[in-house]
Amino acid sequence: MLAGQLPLNATDRELSRFRFRIALAGVAVFAAFVVLIVRFVHLQVLQHAYYTTRAEDNRISLVPIVPNRGVIVDRNGTVLAHNYSAFTLEITPSKVADLEATIEGLGKVIEVLPKDRKRFRRLLEESKNFESLPIRTRLSEEEVARFAANRYLFPGVEVKARLFRQYPLGPIAAHAIGYINRINKRDLEIIEENEQAANYKGTDHIGKTGLEQKYEYQLHGQTGYEQVEIDAGGRAIRSLSRTAPVQGNNLTLTLDIKLQEMAEKAFGDRRGALVAIEPASGGILALVSTPSFDPNLFVDGIRSDDWDLLNNSPDKPMLNRALNGAYPPGSTFKPFMALAALETGKRTPGQTISDPGFFNFGGHQFRDDKKGGHGSVDMYKSIVHSCDTYYYMLANDMGIDSIARFMGQLGFGQRTEVDIEGESEGVLPSPEWKKRRFKRPEQQKWFAGETISIGIGQGYNAYTPIQLAQATATIANNGVMFRPHLVKYITDSRSGEQTMIEPEPLRILPWKRQNVETIKKAMIGVNTAGTAARAFAGASYVSAGKTGTAQVFSLKGAEYRASSVKKELRDHALFIAFAPADQPKIALAVLVENGGFGAQSAAPIARMVFDYYLLGKLPKGAAREDDVEED
Amino acid sequence: MLPPLLHRIWVRLVEHLDGPLLLLTASIMATGLATVYSATYDASNRLLAQAVNMAVGFCAMWLVAQLPPQKLMGFGVPLYVLGVILLICVFFFGVKVNGARRWLSLGFTRIQPSEVLKIAVPLMLAWYFHKHEAMLRFRHYFFACLLLLVPFALIAKQPDLGTAILVGAAGFYVIFLAGLPWQVIFGLFAAAAAAAPFVWTMLHDYQRKRILTLIDPASDPLGAGYHIIQSTIAIGSGGTFGKGWLEGTQTHLEFIPERHTDFIFAVFSEERGLLGNSILVLLYFLLIVRGLMIAANASTLFARVMAGSVTLSLFTYVFVNMGMVSGILPVVGVPLPFMSYGGTALVTLSVGIGILMSIQTHRMLVRK
């Protein structure tokens, strides 16, 4: 009995001790919760006002520091794009109660024009949240002072010192350099896709065209951050820490801006394009598309009247003709055709044809420009005097597939992958192309007759001036082909290290040296005794070239007389050339829209460019625009 | 009236559930779900995922509630041994994430063994004391402390201070409720106070920083103090009635870090104010009172100390979490029970509630 009671007593003792401790724990829990409630009362009742202020006004915020955008210079160090600092008046819409009244009030202190309001409205529609937007740019010192005196009236409005992009040479090389503009929603998507969103916090501008667009992530730099305490008015009270931004990388171009300027001037008020390439590297020396535009207009949101002017002009100044204009090459195609004939064994240099002035095929007469024909014509003469009949026959003998294969290797009908976005492909005609291009089966068939006019660079042929320049440079360089490019090297802003662009050739075409020499000799003949002899009269260097004319308007057999045709329907003038002929330093393609014969308007531009680039002077005895042999 | 078959199924389903516990847990979960939605709807909505977690939690709770306490006791030793072995594996082969080695990779998935010990340690210790019921000597308490110290040290070493505290507390509650003499308790406290300077030197840098910033959050406003500053601003600016559901500016301007997990109370508090806080604290208090009642009325030593430990552990979660979010305790990784987003903690806590239900309902069956 005693033995049985002892453990029971022990268990009972343990149970009552347990219950005491549970009760104790309960009291402790209660006390702890009372402590919590007291803390909540302290925070939420006694200090509520203080924390409300802190929540609304006294926030620590990360303010991005936008890096300086990289500078663009030409091959000689001339600045083409840089930044300058100016004051802007900016409104943060999310901090302003009545936007209308605020703008109205601001207008009484500082001049705000209707166009400024209009631009602000547009920016407001496109803007991200919490962004401050400029209502006025480029404030004068006096305006800054006037606003500062009245700023207490305008919460959410502030003067900011910002860096602006400037293109000191204005329209010169605008198509190559491009421009920056404010970031819109589509740009934002692209930034997010590229996982650059963090780096673009605070950045308002982005490259939209040209090199500014292509090298955006090189030029932009690394955004820095400043941690600041901000008060209710959005003013920074004090800075807590700062991570400096890293400036964007600088671009040094292959472009020679003086040559570019000279070439642009040579066009006068004519529309056209010129691409000059250094054959040994593919570096672009000049990339002209006229008329040009002033990229400075775009930098802070282009005004609508300026935009309308640019957009509605019949001359299409925003079109980059060098990359996006596709033109039939006309007779400038002939040297390439001749080289194809030699390489495929369809012709020898000495082989002659008899030219009666026309070529009959399938009941259709293909006419030569020269009435009565050129008589007996070998390859040299066919290029020097631009004999069409020779190439009608050659095209017929070679067949379209063989032509397309050879021209494709030279880069015709393909993007050159130049470092500017949005380049056109052009058209390299072939039966396959026709199948892709047309939908209806009867249109998809290739007719043998269509091959004939391909031989003289007409028909479906359509190439961009840069393709033509690349092909010319490849002949000048004996088949060693480079990708045309505008940036010579990128300079890292931190290390100063220079990254060269494209020192390796794209491909080497296995041409027989003697075949290339035959073509070059004939092209020299063009500039000494042929269609471009007058344009190159008296030149102290030996150059090689070929004139061309591209039909805009089919005369349906009637005779072409420039004077009787409206200007917009006149033929396009073309010219390809390189110099010095033995060791080419420059190769180019020139196109003058509605310029008539190539020898008449395009070749003299090439002469001026060569004279300037090789001799450093403007030519005195440049050919007048009349009295030249038709090509 | 239900047809007899359905009636029997219904009875089978609910016979081991405890009404007050179920009602209180479900109320807190519903509050948690609404808060998780507010904290995440404008970024990546976690509402559905959390609802799934809760469903899994309920299943775990029901399943555990079906097992009689005797059977639960049987899990003590194997779970504890398995848990400690896994912890040793973590020590040697664990995956390092953010400087802490807490996870074990199984190839297809990763597990966090320390979570198991939140249940395994009290089970093991309660079983141990139950075995020696009525004959408890000082050496039993000493050995129990050793059993607790091994997993505690392994977890603290990972380092995972939050889990170490929870495991340590769960084990300590068992030892305390089993009757650890007061002399020892006061002795331990005195020893701890004396050892504090040494412990200080052994703490990790980030742990020391947390304690220092607790004393003066303003000393490091963008680093370790940032969490505390922003969450106290959220709570304080909530005021008496709160800014309203989905209206918290601190929450939606993303000033509150970890706002759907450990700091969810800041979101709740900002939007529901003192009134909401008081109701939530009351719900937790009632839940804990119910748990303590179950403990007090339990029929065996194992059931008593286990129920007491589970209940007080729950209290520890709540107090440590609310204390850290409101700035009176250091920041340690402890979620708010049934509120914070995340499946693991939810299941562990539901198992705890299940154990309480099992103890309560099987006791009544014994009496009948």
Interface residues (C-beta under 8 A of the other chain):
Chain A: P7 A10 T11 E14 L15 R17 F18 R19 R21 I22 A23 A25 G26 V29 F30 A32 F33 V35 L36 I37 R39 F40 V41 L43 Q44 V45 Q47 H48 Y50 Y51 T52 R54 A55 E56 R59 I60 Q227 L240 S241
Chain B: E133 A134 M135 L136 Y173 F176 L177 A178 G179 P221 L222 Y226 T232 I233 A234 I235 G236 S237 G238 G239 T240 T249 Q250 F255 S269 G273 L274 N277 S278 V281 Y284 F285 I288 V289 L292 A295 A296 L301 R304 V305 G308 L312 F315 F319 M322 G323 S326 G327 I328
